[in-house]
Amino acid sequence: MKKLFLSKSALCVYVPPRYLSSIGQNKSDLAPLPYDRVPGPSKWTLPFMFFPGGKLHNVDLMGMHSILRVSYGDILVFKGYLGERDTVITYNPEDFEKVYRTEGIWPERIGLMSFDHYRKKVRPDFFQGLGGLVSDQGKSWADFRGKVNPILMKTETIRQNIPKIEKIATEFVQKLPNLLDTTGKPTVSFNQEVKKWSVEQIGVLALNKRLGLLDSTKENKEALEFIKCMNDFFDISYEIEMRPPTWKYYESSRFKRLMKVFDQITEFTTKHIEQALTNVDPKTEAVSILEKLDKVDRKVAIIMANDMLMAGVDTTSSAFVTVLYHLAINQEKQSKLREECYKVSPDTFTELNADKLRNLPYLRACIKEALRITPITPGNFRMAGQDLVLSGYKIPKGTGVLMCVMAASNSEDFFPQAHDYLPERWLKSRDDACPHMKANNPFVYLPFGFGPRTCIGKRIAEMEIECLIIKLLRNYKVSWESNKPIRYRSNLILVPDENLYFKFVKI
């Protein structure tokens, strides 16, 4: 008998109702059930689940996924309220593949409604009707993506920036001793310091401009305020987006605060974008991503640079901390990776380049394995591009589908020894490779999405993390000084808790 997509918890095994009378039948013999049979809370009870006393009140995204899966099984539906479309939530990788394979050339997903509202209704003077890659759909999105893809997805663009990326990584490692006590433990928020590194990286890549956040002698208060605004953006947006969109009828104090945060972010990014454009010499070759895009379309260049400064901070910093944590609690893997780092960086002054970074299979495997266990976002979203059958139910075209990749990538059903950190599962041709430990279905592991709407900053983020990991492990042994695992709070993404128990011992 084929797998029936059972949902497991510590206390029970949930069997979807459609299977109770079908045990023993082949899954392919079962006729798909109509859409109205998909389990889930009714559209009238769903809003109350988020109110005080409801099972989803003050629950983060990971907790919400866990509660819903135990309550309803491996597929469920949130009925749309206040005129919004339904959202189907699935934990089944076979469903992920169907959705991605049929999404079409203009994939659609629900962006952040409050974000789109700000850009198109509150500040049309600046954004001129463009939502950018996050919230635009259809032809508008395709036109925008078509202009930025040749630059942001081009390997040569990344390679040209390796010296800048490495320089900032080196400065971070040089600054690190000033942040540690005599035992090697940080005396300040390590998470905050990593965010400073991330902002500095994206500033030099997008604008060819240093923001001064790694300068120990003075603080850039304006840039620090930008980091705080980004924290508020993720936190408040989660509150607003995960609840019924009552803000369309009544603007609460939290919604007004979010609009103010957007204003502050726009003011900061606009100032630095305008300065960068003013300093461009039209006679010289374009260096920054902003300059390259400016030669194509200035309006697109400004909005894309704005989005890079917003989207490239918390995501990259959180991913880096996650990778470092898994290496810190797996000393054998860290030592093995350090040996690979020595080969491309035999001394602390060795400069990295594209050829050296190309020869780091174990480093890339370590990053992939960390993001398998803890992807930056627990799920990916798409609108069904055509009528589908998902987990045995008919799903109409245009229905929102949330694919819960984190639950699948941590399941023994899809990854042998799923809870073990095994970078070797991603190696292909080395003596220590164990690719049989990799999932058979490639759609189980998709931390950056898939298809035309895959994350456009994927390679940039990976390069930033690779350079800093090399520089850090080349100089320090990193350990985790707590018997408790790392904790995350989930808003729009997974963000490490401020209490990070790293210890750095100079090699």
Buried (B, 14 or more C-beta within 10 A) or exposed (E): EEEBBEBBEEEEEBBBEBBEEBEEEEBEEEEBBEBEEBBBBEBEEBBBBBEEEBBBEEBBBBEBBBBBBBBBBBBBBBBBBEEBEBBBBBBBBBBBBBBBEBBEEBBBBBBBBBBBBBBBEBBEEBBEEBBBBBBBBEEBBBEBBEBBEEBBBEEEBBBBBBEBBBBBBBBBBBBBEEBBEEEBBBEEEBBBBBBBBBBBBBBBBBBBBBBBBBBEEEEBEEBBEBBEBBBBBBBBBBBBBBBBBBBBEEEEEEBEEBBEBBBBBBEBBBEBBEEBBEEBEEEEEBBBBBBBBBEBBEBBBBBBBBBBBBBBBBBBBBBBBBBBBBBBBBEEBBEBBBEBBBEBBEEEEBEBEEEBBEEBBBBBBBBBBBBBBBBBBBBBBBBBBEEBEBBBBBBEEEBBBBBBBBBBBBBEBBBBEBEEBBBBBBBEEEEEBBEEBBBEBEBBBBBBBBBBBBBBBBBBBBBBBBBBBBBBBBBBBBBBEEEEEBEBBBBBBBBBEEEBBBBBEEE
